[in-house]
Amino acid sequence: MHQPFSVRLARVAAFVAIVLWFSWLPALHHAEARYVPGWGHAEQAAASTSVTPAIPRLKEVVRRGNCSGPPSPGEQVVLAASVGYRIANRVTLQWGLRLEDANGRAATWVKASQPSHTRTVTGRGRLERSYRFVLQDTVRPLTGPVRAATWGRVGARSAIRSAALQFRLGTTLAVRAVDAEGRGVDAAATVTSGGCLRSRGATWQDAGGQRAVFFHLDPAEPAEVFLTAQGFLPLRRTFTSLPGGRTKALTLQMARGVDMAALRAKVEPLVNSWGGQNAVTITDLQTGQSLSVNGDRAQPAACTIKIFIMFAIAQDIAAGRYSKESVASLVYSAMGPSATPPARELIRIAGGGDVGAGINRIHEIMSGLGMSASVMRHAPGYPWEVHDLGPGDNLLTTDELNLALGKLYRGQALEAEEREYVLWSMTLATPFLNGSLGGPLPDEATLYHKIGLIGPSYNTWNDAGIVTFERGGKRFAYAISYLGSFGASYRDAYWRGYQLSDLAWQAFSGRYTGE
């Protein structure tokens, strides 16, 4: 059959296309396998040279002083850097650590003993070195963590770095105490931060005097600085927003307490001019400084020793052994007009029904307060009763009385409820009994005290207590104890107590104005 020309032309075109396809196939296959310049070289290099820095490890923080916290200027950190490698040919490998702030700025605030290392290597392996960094003050306070990264470099190629280790830097506090004239004060310093009391740090001398230095404080935590120095009022200050990575230098002014040397110059010749046995101790309860004239001499205690009977009663009431109401009349009689039979009954109650046991207990309370020269042998007013400590007088010293009164005032002798009860009982004296220590005191002063009186031949008048007053919203206090015996009359000793109280009030009132 005769085919149209167009059909025959289409068949010829198809045949030619098939022939061409099979003729070009080897060439196309060759083109897929052909070497492309540069590709094979890169793959070969990647396979033969590999450097893998690892994230640094924080091996150690060399802290100064006690407590924990982020490392701060003056301390050291030890970081370990390691880098793995796979290298076909011998090349020079350099590696090390980079420290930087949160913004990527290189650290200028460290001194590194070994900044980097170089070694010629081949094959596979891992290199590790430790770096000891001495922290210095950062240029500006840090608000975020610092970063450490390991880097490695082969030959002249660009360095490869690891992911970063992040850690925070703390604050170093350098504290210097001065007086009102700017002179350095040799003060004992502590810093409390993050629930830990830093009692140890370091000290250094500079042009301004001695500084106490405390390390690794957390900038996010407030820091309470507490200073004490002989002859000065304790100083407590709290600081917040500490500068991370920096040293904060503090110069704190401490206020002087009462000039005890000047007060002694008035008290000592006066006491030494009196007849009989006289002893006095006056203690500034702000500074802890005391003046003492014959203060270590044991003298007849009389009813002043009842203060320590009240310690035992307060402890029993707080422990629920009996109620305040059940002993109220005895306490009022023993501590108000200073009757002795109610005091003996309180001793018996404190001893669980036995006077001797009560005597022993109260003597142990006194011993526990540090009163080693003082002794309670019998109930006040009952010297003929002999108990375990044998016959003889009950004895006190004014030094030990003030030691105990100071502990009572500061809450170091009793729990808060017990302390308040004892202090209350020391306000019950009748007007005449208040007239010795309390006579020269103005209405703004509060006297907590206990007198003691024995007639001839002892002619004893004792009075010991705590005086408090407020000025400028601040409370001030001092302890004063006077023991007088074997003079011409107990009334002489009574007025001697008045004179001593007047001198003490003038000194303390004049110094602590609240300004």
ABEGO torsion letter per residue (X at the ends): XBBBAAAAAAAAAAAAAAAAAAAAAAAAAAAAABBBBGAAAAAAAAAABBBBBBBBBBABBBBBEBEBEBBBBGBBBBBBBBBBBBBABBBBBBBBBBBBBAAGBBBAABBBABABBBBBBBEBEBBBBBBBBBBBBBABBBABBBBBBBBBBBEABBBBBBBBBBBBBBBBBBBBBBBAAGBBBBBBBBBBBGGBBBABBBBBBBAAEBBBBBBGBBAABBBBBBBBBBGBBBBBBBBBGBBBGBBBBBBBBBBBBBBAAAAAAAAAAAAAABBEBBBBBBBBAAAGBBBBBGAABBBBAEAAAAAAAAAAAAAAAAAGABBAAAAAAAAAAAABAGBAAAAAAAAAAAAGGBAAAAAAAAAAAAAAAGBAABBBABBBGBAABBBAAEBEBBBBBAAAAAAAAAAAAAGAABBAAAAAAAAAAAAABBAAAAABAAAABBAABBBBBBBBBBBOAAGBBBBBBBBBBBBGGBBBBBBBBBBBBGBABAAAAAAAAAAAAAAAAAAAAAABAGX
